[in-house]
Amino acid sequence: MSDLGLQVGGVLTSFVLQDYAVLDTIEVWVDDNRIPMDETNGGTYDETYKIVYFHGDGIPPRGSEIVISYEVGAPG
């Protein structure tokens, strides 16, 4: 399990993970609120580039703390 935290100074719409993730294990938290994996108002994961994208209401406000946890997997 990998757990990444980041204090955001600007508006962040994507975040590159350190390792490849097992899709079903990804959990995204913004300021202690869980963000759903959702294309409209949440997050999505690009397995090729190890990127979590934020969409709609899921885009973290400026200054937010973001935590992404996931099980480390193999390349996509």
N, CA, C and O atoms as a printed pandas DataFrame, in Angstrom:
     atom_number atom_name residue_name chain_id  residue_number  x_coord  y_coord  z_coord
0              1         N          MET        A               1    0.860   -1.172    0.000
1              2        CA          MET        A               1    0.000    0.000    0.000
2              3         C          MET        A               1    0.897    1.222    0.000
3              4         O          MET        A               1    1.836    1.318    0.789
4              5         N          SER        A               2    0.602    2.140   -0.879
5              6        CA          SER        A               2    1.339    3.396   -0.924
6              7         C          SER        A               2    0.385    4.499   -0.501
7              8         O          SER        A               2   -0.804    4.446   -0.814
8              9         N          ASP        A               3    0.889    5.484    0.196
9             10        CA          ASP        A               3    0.059    6.569    0.699
10            11         C          ASP        A               3    0.801    7.866    0.443
11            12         O          ASP        A               3    1.898    8.073    0.962
12            13         N          LEU        A               4    0.206    8.743   -0.358
13            14        CA          LEU        A               4    0.848   10.006   -0.696
14            15         C          LEU        A               4    0.053   11.164   -0.142
15            16         O          LEU        A               4   -1.175   11.175   -0.232
16            17         N          GLY        A               5    0.729   12.131    0.426
17            18        CA          GLY        A               5    0.060   13.336    0.892
18            19         C          GLY        A               5    0.693   14.555    0.251
19            20         O          GLY        A               5    1.889   14.560   -0.043
20            21         N          LEU        A               6   -0.098   15.579    0.037
21            22        CA          LEU        A               6    0.404   16.787   -0.609
22            23         C          LEU        A               6   -0.397   17.976   -0.118
23            24         O          LEU        A               6   -1.627   17.940   -0.104
24            25         N          GLN        A               7    0.294   19.023    0.282
25            26        CA          GLN        A               7   -0.374   20.281    0.615
26            27         C          GLN        A               7   -0.385   21.114   -0.651
27            28         O          GLN        A               7    0.671   21.470   -1.174
28            29         N          VAL        A               8   -1.564   21.425   -1.142
29            30        CA          VAL        A               8   -1.688   22.086   -2.432
30            31         C          VAL        A               8   -1.705   23.592   -2.257
31            32         O          VAL        A               8   -2.504   24.123   -1.485
32            33         N          GLY        A               9   -0.819   24.289   -2.979
33            34        CA          GLY        A               9   -0.788   25.741   -2.934
34            35         C          GLY        A               9   -1.634   26.354   -4.026
35            36         O          GLY        A               9   -2.181   27.441   -3.837
36            37         N          GLY        A              10   -1.760   25.693   -5.164
37            38        CA          GLY        A              10   -2.554   26.170   -6.284
38            39         C          GLY        A              10   -3.648   25.162   -6.584
39            40         O          GLY        A              10   -3.842   24.211   -5.826
40            41         N          VAL        A              11   -4.354   25.355   -7.665
41            42        CA          VAL        A              11   -5.416   24.424   -8.041
42            43         C          VAL        A              11   -4.774   23.263   -8.784
43            44         O          VAL        A              11   -4.038   23.461   -9.750
44            45         N          LEU        A              12   -5.055   22.068   -8.332
45            46        CA          LEU        A              12   -4.461   20.868   -8.896
46            47         C          LEU        A              12   -5.540   20.063   -9.599
47            48         O          LEU        A              12   -6.564   19.742   -8.996
48            49         N          THR        A              13   -5.325   19.733  -10.866
49            50        CA          THR        A              13   -6.309   18.920  -11.588
50            51         C          THR        A              13   -5.769   17.540  -11.933
51            52         O          THR        A              13   -6.508   16.705  -12.456
52            53         N          SER        A              14   -4.496   17.284  -11.652
53            54        CA          SER        A              14   -3.938   15.951  -11.854
54            55         C          SER        A              14   -2.768   15.745  -10.899
55            56         O          SER        A              14   -2.152   16.699  -10.425
56            57         N          PHE        A              15   -2.480   14.477  -10.632
57            58        CA          PHE        A              15   -1.399   14.135   -9.714
58            59         C          PHE        A              15   -0.763   12.843  -10.192
59            60         O          PHE        A              15   -1.455   11.839  -10.358
60            61         N          VAL        A              16    0.558   12.851  -10.419
61            62        CA          VAL        A              16    1.274   11.667  -10.871
62            63         C          VAL        A              16    1.647   10.822   -9.657
63            64         O          VAL        A              16    2.283   11.311   -8.723
64            65         N          LEU        A              17    1.246    9.548   -9.677
65            66        CA          LEU        A              17    1.574    8.646   -8.590
66            67         C          LEU        A              17    3.016    8.170   -8.710
67            68         O          LEU        A              17    3.581    8.136   -9.803
68            69         N          GLN        A              18    3.592    7.811   -7.598
69            70        CA          GLN        A              18    4.967    7.320   -7.572
70            71         C          GLN        A              18    5.062    5.927   -8.198
71            72         O          GLN        A              18    6.047    5.612   -8.865
72            73         N          ASP        A              19    4.041    5.095   -7.983
73            74        CA          ASP        A              19    4.018    3.719   -8.475
74            75         C          ASP        A              19    2.737    3.479   -9.254
75            76         O          ASP        A              19    1.791    4.261   -9.154
76            77         N          TYR        A              20    2.700    2.395  -10.035
77            78        CA          TYR        A              20    1.460    1.982  -10.679
78            79         C          TYR        A              20    0.497    1.509   -9.593
79            80         O          TYR        A              20    0.919    0.920   -8.598
80            81         N          ALA        A              21   -0.792    1.765   -9.783
81            82        CA          ALA        A              21   -1.792    1.422   -8.773
82            83         C          ALA        A              21   -2.736    0.346   -9.284
83            84         O          ALA        A              21   -3.004    0.255  -10.482
84            85         N          VAL        A              22   -3.235   -0.466   -8.360
85            86        CA          VAL        A              22   -4.328   -1.381   -8.659
86            87         C          VAL        A              22   -5.592   -0.534   -8.604
87            88         O          VAL        A              22   -5.932    0.016   -7.556
88            89         N          LEU        A              23   -6.287   -0.430   -9.733
89            90        CA          LEU        A              23   -7.406    0.509   -9.882
90            91         C          LEU        A              23   -8.428    0.412   -8.758
91            92         O          LEU        A              23   -8.828    1.436   -8.204
92            93         N          ASP        A              24   -8.848   -0.772   -8.417
93            94        CA          ASP        A              24   -9.908   -0.945   -7.411
94            95         C          ASP        A              24   -9.480   -0.584   -5.994
95            96         O          ASP        A              24  -10.316   -0.552   -5.090
96            97         N          THR        A              25   -8.201   -0.315   -5.783
97            98        CA          THR        A              25   -7.732    0.004   -4.429
98            99         C          THR        A              25   -7.478    1.491   -4.216
99           100         O          THR        A              25   -7.145    1.903   -3.105
100          101         N          ILE        A              26   -7.630    2.308   -5.268
101          102        CA          ILE        A              26   -7.322    3.737   -5.155
102          103         C          ILE        A              26   -8.378    4.444   -4.312
103          104         O          ILE        A              26   -9.578    4.331   -4.563
104          105         N          GLU        A              27   -7.900    5.179   -3.301
105          106        CA          GLU        A              27   -8.759    6.035   -2.483
106          107         C          GLU        A              27   -8.158    7.431   -2.502
107          108         O          GLU        A              27   -6.964    7.607   -2.260
108          109         N          VAL        A              28   -8.994    8.424   -2.792
109          110        CA          VAL        A              28   -8.550    9.815   -2.856
110          111         C          VAL        A              28   -9.289   10.601   -1.779
111          112         O          VAL        A              28  -10.516   10.551   -1.688
112          113         N          TRP        A              29   -8.531   11.319   -0.974
113          114        CA          TRP        A              29   -9.086   12.138    0.103
114          115         C          TRP        A              29   -8.627   13.575   -0.078
115          116         O          TRP        A              29   -7.446   13.825   -0.318
116          117         N          VAL        A              30   -9.549   14.515    0.034
117          118        CA          VAL        A              30   -9.238   15.939   -0.009
118          119         C          VAL        A              30   -9.756   16.542    1.288
119          120         O          VAL        A              30  -10.959   16.551    1.549
120          121         N          ASP        A              31   -8.825   17.046    2.098
121          122        CA          ASP        A              31   -9.190   17.620    3.408
122          123         C          ASP        A              31  -10.100   16.675    4.192
123          124         O          ASP        A              31  -11.140   17.094    4.699
124          125         N          ASP        A              32   -9.715   15.409    4.292
125          126        CA          ASP        A              32  -10.436   14.375    5.048
126          127         C          ASP        A              32  -11.794   13.991    4.463
127          128         O          ASP        A              32  -12.569   13.299    5.123
128          129         N          ASN        A              33  -12.095   14.424    3.242
129          130        CA          ASN        A              33  -13.331   14.021    2.555
130          131         C          ASN        A              33  -12.963   13.095    1.406
131          132         O          ASN        A              33  -12.145   13.440    0.553
132          133         N          ARG        A              34  -13.574   11.917    1.391
133          134        CA          ARG        A              34  -13.270   10.965    0.323
134          135         C          ARG        A              34  -13.905   11.429   -0.988
135          136         O          ARG        A              34  -15.084   11.780   -1.028
136          137         N          ILE        A              35  -13.112   11.425   -2.051
137          138        CA          ILE        A              35  -13.548   11.817   -3.383
138          139         C          ILE        A              35  -13.824   10.538   -4.181
139          140         O          ILE        A              35  -12.958    9.666   -4.254
140          141         N          PRO        A              36  -15.005   10.412   -4.774
141          142        CA          PRO        A              36  -15.306    9.190   -5.528
142          143         C          PRO        A              36  -14.489    9.108   -6.814
143          144         O          PRO        A              36  -14.086   10.128   -7.374
144          145         N          MET        A              37  -14.254    7.897   -7.266
145          146        CA          MET        A              37  -13.644    7.702   -8.571
146          147         C          MET        A              37  -14.783    7.830   -9.573
147          148         O          MET        A              37  -15.562    6.896   -9.766
148          149         N          ASP        A              38  -14.873    9.006  -10.214
149          150        CA          ASP        A              38  -15.998    9.358  -11.064
150          151         C          ASP        A              38  -15.527   10.361  -12.116
151          152         O          ASP        A              38  -14.834   11.322  -11.783
152          153         N          GLU        A              39  -15.890   10.152  -13.370
153          154        CA          GLU        A              39  -15.457   11.024  -14.470
154          155         C          GLU        A              39  -16.066   12.418  -14.428
155          156         O          GLU        A              39  -15.496   13.355  -14.987
156          157         N          THR        A              40  -17.219   12.571  -13.774
157          158        CA          THR        A              40  -17.911   13.851  -13.758
158          159         C          THR        A              40  -17.496   14.716  -12.576
159          160         O          THR        A              40  -17.086   15.861  -12.767
160          161         N          ASN        A              41  -17.594   14.190  -11.358
161          162        CA          ASN        A              41  -17.311   14.959  -10.149
162          163         C          ASN        A              41  -16.460   14.166   -9.168
163          164         O          ASN        A              41  -16.843   13.977   -8.013
164          165         N          GLY        A              42  -15.331   13.715   -9.623
165          166        CA          GLY        A              42  -14.451   12.927   -8.764
166          167         C          GLY        A              42  -13.086   12.789   -9.391
167          168         O          GLY        A              42  -12.507   13.757   -9.885
168          169         N          GLY        A              43  -12.581   11.570   -9.363
169          170        CA          GLY        A              43  -11.261   11.320   -9.919
170          171         C          GLY        A              43  -11.285   10.148  -10.885
171          172         O          GLY        A              43  -12.173    9.297  -10.825
172          173         N          THR        A              44  -10.305   10.112  -11.772
173          174        CA          THR        A              44  -10.092    8.973  -12.660
174          175         C          THR        A              44   -8.605    8.667  -12.657
175          176         O          THR        A              44   -7.785    9.521  -12.319
176          177         N          TYR        A              45   -8.263    7.437  -13.038
177          178        CA          TYR        A              45   -6.873    6.996  -13.037
178          179         C          TYR        A              45   -6.455    6.592  -14.434
179          180         O          TYR        A              45   -7.133    5.794  -15.082
180          181         N          ASP        A              46   -5.347    7.133  -14.903
181          182        CA          ASP        A              46   -4.759    6.771  -16.190
182          183         C          ASP        A              46   -3.675    5.732  -15.907
183          184         O          ASP        A              46   -2.604    6.061  -15.397
184          185         N          GLU        A              47   -3.968    4.470  -16.244
185          186        CA          GLU        A              47   -3.058    3.367  -15.941
186          187         C          GLU        A              47   -1.751    3.439  -16.717
187          188         O          GLU        A              47   -0.737    2.916  -16.255
188          189         N          THR        A              48   -1.749    4.072  -17.879
189          190        CA          THR        A              48   -0.542    4.159  -18.689
190          191         C          THR        A              48    0.491    5.098  -18.073
191          192         O          THR        A              48    1.684    4.796  -18.064
192          193         N          TYR        A              49    0.029    6.237  -17.558
193          194        CA          TYR        A              49    0.940    7.266  -17.064
194          195         C          TYR        A              49    0.938    7.442  -15.545
195          196         O          TYR        A              49    1.604    8.341  -15.032
196          197         N          LYS        A              50    0.196    6.595  -14.815
197          198        CA          LYS        A              50    0.130    6.641  -13.339
198          199         C          LYS        A              50   -0.409    7.982  -12.832
199          200         O          LYS        A              50    0.080    8.507  -11.832
200          201         N          ILE        A              51   -1.417    8.538  -13.520
201          202        CA          ILE        A              51   -1.936    9.859  -13.165
202          203         C          ILE        A              51   -3.369    9.746  -12.648
203          204         O          ILE        A              51   -4.206    9.074  -13.250
204          205         N          VAL        A              52   -3.639   10.410  -11.531
205          206        CA          VAL        A              52   -5.011   10.589  -11.052
206          207         C          VAL        A              52   -5.448   11.977  -11.505
207          208         O          VAL        A              52   -4.797   12.974  -11.194
208          209         N          TYR        A              53   -6.556   12.033  -12.243
209          210        CA          TYR        A              53   -7.129   13.300  -12.700
210          211         C          TYR        A              53   -8.335   13.639  -11.840
211          212         O          TYR        A              53   -9.103   12.755  -11.460
212          213         N          PHE        A              54   -8.500   14.929  -11.533
213          214        CA          PHE        A              54   -9.651   15.411  -10.778
214          215         C          PHE        A              54  -10.614   16.089  -11.738
215          216         O          PHE        A              54  -10.191   16.781  -12.664
216          217         N          HIS        A              55  -11.935   15.886  -11.514
217          218        CA          HIS        A              55  -12.968   16.427  -12.399
218          219         C          HIS        A              55  -14.068   17.113  -11.594
219          220         O          HIS        A              55  -14.388   16.688  -10.483
220          221         N          GLY        A              56  -14.643   18.174  -12.157
221          222        CA          GLY        A              56  -15.826   18.826  -11.586
222          223         C          GLY        A              56  -15.684   19.175  -10.118
223          224         O          GLY        A              56  -14.723   19.829   -9.711
224          225         N          ASP        A              57  -16.660   18.726   -9.319
225          226        CA          ASP        A              57  -16.649   18.998   -7.876
226          227         C          ASP        A              57  -15.499   18.301   -7.165
227          228         O          ASP        A              57  -15.213   18.615   -6.009
228          229         N          GLY        A              58  -14.833   17.360   -7.831
229          230        CA          GLY        A              58  -13.709   16.643   -7.239
230          231         C          GLY        A              58  -12.395   17.403   -7.307
231          232         O          GLY        A              58  -11.412   16.977   -6.702
232          233         N          ILE        A              59  -12.352   18.521   -8.028
233          234        CA          ILE        A              59  -11.114   19.310   -8.106
234          235         C          ILE        A              59  -10.876   19.962   -6.745
235          236         O          ILE        A              59  -11.727   20.696   -6.244
236          237         N          PRO        A              60   -9.711   19.688   -6.150
237          238        CA          PRO        A              60   -9.438   20.215   -4.804
238          239         C          PRO        A              60   -9.310   21.736   -4.799
239          240         O          PRO        A              60   -8.689   22.312   -5.692
240          241         N          PRO        A              61   -9.895   22.383   -3.798
241          242        CA          PRO        A              61   -9.717   23.835   -3.664
242          243         C          PRO        A              61   -8.257   24.169   -3.349
243          244         O          PRO        A              61   -7.514   23.332   -2.836
244          245         N          ARG        A              62   -7.867   25.374   -3.656
245          246        CA          ARG        A              62   -6.514   25.851   -3.345
246          247         C          ARG        A              62   -6.226   25.675   -1.854
247          248         O          ARG        A              62   -7.067   25.988   -1.013
248          249         N          GLY        A              63   -5.035   25.173   -1.535
249          250        CA          GLY        A              63   -4.614   24.999   -0.150
250          251         C          GLY        A              63   -5.079   23.706    0.490
251          252         O          GLY        A              63   -4.889   23.515    1.691
252          253         N          SER        A              64   -5.681   22.814   -0.278
253          254        CA          SER        A              64   -6.191   21.554    0.252
254          255         C          SER        A              64   -5.072   20.562    0.528
255          256         O          SER        A              64   -4.004   20.614   -0.081
256          257         N          GLU        A              65   -5.343   19.659    1.460
257          258        CA          GLU        A              65   -4.464   18.521    1.682
258          259         C          GLU        A              65   -5.036   17.345    0.906
259          260         O          GLU        A              65   -6.206   17.002    1.076
260          261         N          ILE        A              66   -4.228   16.727    0.059
261          262        CA          ILE        A              66   -4.651   15.595   -0.760
262          263         C          ILE        A              66   -3.901   14.364   -0.310
263          264         O          ILE        A              66   -2.679   14.384   -0.167
264          265         N          VAL        A              67   -4.646   13.280   -0.084
265          266        CA          VAL        A              67   -4.039   11.987    0.263
266          267         C          VAL        A              67   -4.583   10.969   -0.724
267          268         O          VAL        A              67   -5.796   10.841   -0.893
268          269         N          ILE        A              68   -3.677   10.246   -1.374
269          270        CA          ILE        A              68   -4.051    9.190   -2.295
270          271         C          ILE        A              68   -3.411    7.903   -1.808
271          272         O          ILE        A              68   -2.188    7.811   -1.707
272          273         N          SER        A              69   -4.234    6.913   -1.507
273          274        CA          SER        A              69   -3.702    5.618   -1.081
274          275         C          SER        A              69   -4.112    4.567   -2.098
275          276         O          SER        A              69   -5.173    4.654   -2.716
276          277         N          TYR        A              70   -3.244    3.566   -2.260
277          278        CA          TYR        A              70   -3.502    2.525   -3.243
278          279         C          TYR        A              70   -2.547    1.364   -3.031
279          280         O          TYR        A              70   -1.492    1.500   -2.412
280          281         N          GLU        A              71   -2.951    0.218   -3.565
281          282        CA          GLU        A              71   -2.087   -0.944   -3.586
282          283         C          GLU        A              71   -1.207   -0.839   -4.818
283          284         O          GLU        A              71   -1.697   -0.560   -5.912
284          285         N          VAL        A              72    0.089   -1.059   -4.648
285          286        CA          VAL        A              72    1.030   -0.971   -5.757
286          287         C          VAL        A              72    0.813   -2.149   -6.696
287          288         O          VAL        A              72    0.721   -3.297   -6.263
288          289         N          GLY        A              73    0.732   -1.844   -7.999
289          290        CA          GLY        A              73    0.502   -2.863   -9.014
290          291         C          GLY        A              73    1.581   -2.843  -10.082
291          292         O          GLY        A              73    2.595   -2.157   -9.956
292          293         N          ALA        A              74    1.340   -3.604  -11.126
293          294        CA          ALA        A              74    2.270   -3.691  -12.245
294          295         C          ALA        A              74    1.873   -2.683  -13.324
295          296         O          ALA        A              74    0.726   -2.237  -13.363
296          297         N          PRO        A              75    2.808   -2.324  -14.194
297          298        CA          PRO        A              75    2.468   -1.416  -15.295
298          299         C          PRO        A              75    1.295   -1.933  -16.125
299          300         O          PRO        A              75    1.170   -3.129  -16.385
300          301         N          GLY        A              76    0.431   -0.984  -16.535
301          302        CA          GLY        A              76   -0.789   -1.159  -17.197
302          303         C          GLY        A              76   -1.082   -2.009  -18.300
303          304         O          GLY        A              76   -2.220   -2.044  -18.768
